[in-house]
Structure formats: structure tokens, C-alpha cells
């Protein structure tokens, strides 16, 4: 499975034509304590860079953008019950949604782990 | 680039180096470079203050002295009553009172604390308003009072249930202070002014200290195991849970003290029929509202869901109303309440406890209930 990153601090794990999307450890550190997550509805069509989800810390609300164009095929209900998962397990347990990839060529513009590390250094 | 984008350098408080040394995340606030949070983060800083004690740098706020030219304090108190609807003459020695500077429309120019220090009145005002406040005082009170701003004093707030135990070894006399007592106190041998007050809903103190001694005092307080430095983020969530107004949010030049549900702060002596009724800017508006009610009111709001409802969210009386009836003036997540909490303004008819209104959050209308404040039980030592 390939993991890619956006410059807006989302990660994508690619499995066939579906990408699982979450936010990076760097992003959760910047946000601080997450107290609420609003997720998209399954079946929603999103274009790349559309606001897909909202993550709220004590102080502020931040958008999570669709890293690629596609259809939402699953959401992580565990985040609604336990938003603090975003802080404690950003890379695995706190995935936000799964999106069916409409155009694989959009993946070419994303970063691999080394490039993302350099981006946040 | 337009001329308005020229940046003014941010001012620093006497505790600036300490904030950096302690890992404070610095942000611009009211013209100062201030810590918004430290490593533990807003949530833990908030909960620590409610459970133990938090140290806040509030040195950006303005400190002023009003000294009567006649030598009689009552003359300064009567003069200040020309600018605020509060009973200043009636403030007993070493007591402090919450007040508002009003304008001709009854709106609020700033809110402040006024203490009777015997030969002068000691005022604490908001950072963003302090220059205007000083000019306002000079314009109206120079005939009666010497007005002295005190930029070489820092202000430290120590808040929380352990605050009194932390301060007592450094200043034994402070243990005997009751809520809103204020006056000179030795702290670690430093000549300070200490009031038993704060803005978190907790027991605690505000300590005015000479700037060159501020870091030594703050360091001594922080050396205590129960004390953590707390940033502006938690200061805001603490005062929101405590149901306390913040200038620029709940209060502004177009909002009267009665609309802001602050009539408790206007004593009988200044109301219609009182010994010194009226005589402050906007008295006609404010006295009428005290007698007959204001058209809109500040209320507390609790949501059923978990989504925080932020400042600026519009409030609707019905789920599908096209026009907003009110707005949220401050809102967020209450770490002690473990729920979203907010304050806002509603027409008087809907500003009653238990009324359900709808807040617009990203296009969804979320139900909120008008609820009593504070949202937490305050622990003032009355």
C-alpha cells in the first residue's frame, strides 16, 4: 500500500482505486486538542480541494480538503464518538474517510513520505 | 502594498522572556506578543486551572491611578461617576468594583475594575482600549484628578482552587482577603497591589508588581508544583464557561450594560430614585432600560450536539426562518463542561431560560437552549 501526502497535511493510503484519508501527526500537533470532527456523507461527490470535513479544536475550526476528486465510500464513525483519536492516533485509527479515486493522474501531484518530511521540516 | 499594511512592532510585557523560556506559543494580541498556549495545550491548561492553579500574564492590560487634586478621595469618586453608571463613592476602603465607561447612546467604551486605595482610585482597563481610556479620563476628569498611567507595572493573575495556598507562603496576609478585596501587599518582600479576583470563575488573585520584579515573582509562583503557566486560549475558554463578558465580543460601543445583562453591576445609588441617580453618559437610555427592560439580552447557550458553535454564528428563532434574530458573541468547547458552550444576543422575548433557538453552523441549523450562566459553579471566596 502506498502512502502519499498533501501540502495541506492530509495523508492518503492508496489501496487499488480507493484512498483512505486522514490528517498527519504534524497537523494534529498544530491544531491542538481536537473536540469535534464533522465528516462528509457517504455517496458525496467531491472535487479535488473541496472542503470535505471539519476538525475543531478548543479554539478554532479547520477544514480538511479532498486531496483528490472522487466519491466518499466510507467514513470513520469512531471519530464522532471520540474526536481525541485525531490527537492520539492520527496515522491509523483516526482516518477520516475513504474516497473512490476518479482520476489516478491526480495522485502524481502528491508527495511521498520523504518529500512531506522535507515540506514540514 | 497599501500604507495600511505597514506593520507596527508588537509590544512585549515584562514576562516576555519567561514565556519564551517556558515554551509559550506567541501570537499578536491587542498589540502585544502574547502566549496563546504552552506545551500542554488549551484543554489541559484549562483543566489544570480548575483543578489546581494557573498563572496568567495580563500585563498588557492598563493600570491607572486617579488621585483627587483636593486630597479628598470622594472628589475623585464623584468625578469618575461622571463616566460610569456605578456607585464609586460607595466603594469601601480596599474594596474593588466592576464598572463600565459608557457613551451617550448607553453603549460601552470599555469595562474596568475600580479599587479604593485610600488616597487614590486604582483602575485596571483592557489592553486594546487603554490609550483611549486614558484620553477619555484626561478629557473629562483633569479638572478634579491627577491621572497617572502605570506602564512600568506588570500584572499577574494566579487563578484556581490552589491559588491561595500557593500565594500564602510568599504573602501570608493575602490568605485573609475576601473576593474583591484589593490593596497594597508585600509579596516576597516586593511592594505589590493584590486583589482577590480574576476572570476565570475560580478563586484567585491579580497581582500588580513593578516590572523589574515581575519575572522573579512569576518564577517563584511557577516553582510551585501546583502552578502551570496558562495562555490566552485557556483564559478565553475559562471566562466563557464562567459567563463573563469580554470587551469586543459581548461588549462594544453599541451594546448597553442592560443588554449585556450587567444590571447587577449598577448600584441603587445611581438608578432612578437613588442618591446620585444618572449623570453618566447614556443615562437616559440605561435608566429607561433598567426600569422597562432592554430590547435584546445577552444569554448563555448550550447545544445538544458536540459541534462547537463559534463567535459570529447567526441565531434563528425557527428552524427555517430566513432572517436571523440574534448572534453568538463568544462560543467554543467548554473543557470543564465537556460540551459546546456559547454566549449570544437574542430579542428579549426569546431570552428566557429553556427557549430553543437554532444556530447556523456551516449551513446547518443546530438547536441550542437558552441556559443559565455561569456554566460552571464559581468558587469565589465571598
Interface residues (C-beta under 8 A of the other chain):
Chain A: X32 X33 X35 X36 X38 X54 X56 X57 X58 X59 X60 X61 X80 X83
Chain B: X36 X37 X41 X42 X43 X44 X46 X233 X236 X237 X306 X307 X308 X310 X332 X333 X335 X340 X362
